[in-house]
Amino acid sequence: MIDLTLTTFDWVPETPRGYVRDIRVRWALEEAGLPYRVESVPFGDRNAEHFAHQPFGQVPWLTDGDISIFESGAILLHLGERSDALMPADPRGRIEVVKWLFAALNSVEAASLPWSLFKLSGDTAETPGWKHLDKFLAARLQHMETVLAGREWLAGDFSIADILMADVLRLVDRLDGLAKHPACHDYVARASARRSFVKAHADQMAHFAAAD
Ligand SMILES: N[C@@H](CCC(=O)N[C@@H](CS)C(=O)NCC(=O)O)C(=O)O
């Protein structure tokens, strides 16, 4: 029996709208056609129950019956086990997806997140720290450029690995970081043209707008 509830904030400021990580979960759920509910917790006061589900006081988390899961990567892996539309069941196909899912989080987002935080705060003066971050991300993007120039999706058919990688690269694209990486840019465009993403994005925007 499937009983899925996604929890996100009740409201966030304008800037992160469309990029809050519940979009990864919405996207996967839409892609798989799994029924789900969305619940909200206050963005302002985060209580003990919130921390019991997400120890960093963040979102998203997903409950599946009495199982509660935090970390968008862990949530997507859990959903991948529930749908062949998200991850193949055979061990070889599965590990291809798992490798790229970790690469999105641990090799690309590890570089793109600090870079994005600097960009969003406008702190991009040519300091040694910024130059280091910019070079670090450029190197990771260059490797992704080679990979994505040769394939449509990371691990055969579209999978949770693509949801994570495309969402990680989508924020870089928003901040004009893919100008020299056309294959990465095209990959983001192709992934975010999927009906499942368009619905997930519209639903997230409507969710936060409803609280204005
Ligand atoms: N590694 C976590 C990161 C979660 C995260 O950064 N969530 C943001 C929203 S996208 C958040 O809750 N920010 C509020 C805060 O950190 O206080 C995941 O992938 O689920």
Ligand as a Chemical Component Dictionary entry (heavy atoms), coordinates in Angstrom:
data_LIG
# 
_chem_comp.id                   LIG 
_chem_comp.type                 NON-POLYMER 
_chem_comp.pdbx_formal_charge   0 
_chem_comp.three_letter_code    LIG 
# 
loop_
_chem_comp_atom.comp_id 
_chem_comp_atom.atom_id 
_chem_comp_atom.alt_atom_id 
_chem_comp_atom.type_symbol 
_chem_comp_atom.charge 
_chem_comp_atom.model_Cartn_x 
_chem_comp_atom.model_Cartn_y 
_chem_comp_atom.model_Cartn_z 
_chem_comp_atom.pdbx_ordinal 
LIG N1  N1  N 0 20.903 18.050 1.505  1  
LIG C1  C1  C 0 19.532 18.444 1.715  2  
LIG C2  C2  C 0 19.448 19.946 1.584  3  
LIG C3  C3  C 0 18.084 20.454 1.940  4  
LIG C4  C4  C 0 18.034 21.977 1.813  5  
LIG O1  O1  O 0 19.048 22.642 1.567  6  
LIG N2  N2  N 0 16.823 22.501 1.975  7  
LIG C5  C5  C 0 16.629 23.933 1.916  8  
LIG C6  C6  C 0 15.519 24.269 0.937  9  
LIG S1  S1  S 0 16.057 23.868 -0.706 10 
LIG C7  C7  C 0 16.198 24.425 3.301  11 
LIG O2  O2  O 0 15.429 23.765 3.952  12 
LIG N3  N3  N 0 16.691 25.605 3.668  13 
LIG C8  C8  C 0 16.359 26.227 4.913  14 
LIG C9  C9  C 0 17.470 26.134 5.907  15 
LIG O3  O3  O 0 18.544 25.577 5.592  16 
LIG O4  O4  O 0 17.276 26.627 7.004  17 
LIG C10 C10 C 0 18.629 17.740 0.690  18 
LIG O5  O5  O 0 19.083 17.535 -0.451 19 
LIG O6  O6  O 0 17.469 17.405 1.007  20 
# 
loop_
_chem_comp_bond.comp_id 
_chem_comp_bond.atom_id_1 
_chem_comp_bond.atom_id_2 
_chem_comp_bond.value_order 
_chem_comp_bond.pdbx_ordinal 
LIG N1  C1  SING 1  
LIG C1  C2  SING 2  
LIG C1  C10 SING 3  
LIG C2  C3  SING 4  
LIG C3  C4  SING 5  
LIG C4  O1  DOUB 6  
LIG C4  N2  SING 7  
LIG N2  C5  SING 8  
LIG C5  C6  SING 9  
LIG C5  C7  SING 10 
LIG C6  S1  SING 11 
LIG C7  O2  DOUB 12 
LIG C7  N3  SING 13 
LIG N3  C8  SING 14 
LIG C8  C9  SING 15 
LIG C9  O3  DOUB 16 
LIG C9  O4  SING 17 
LIG C10 O5  DOUB 18 
LIG C10 O6  SING 19 
# 
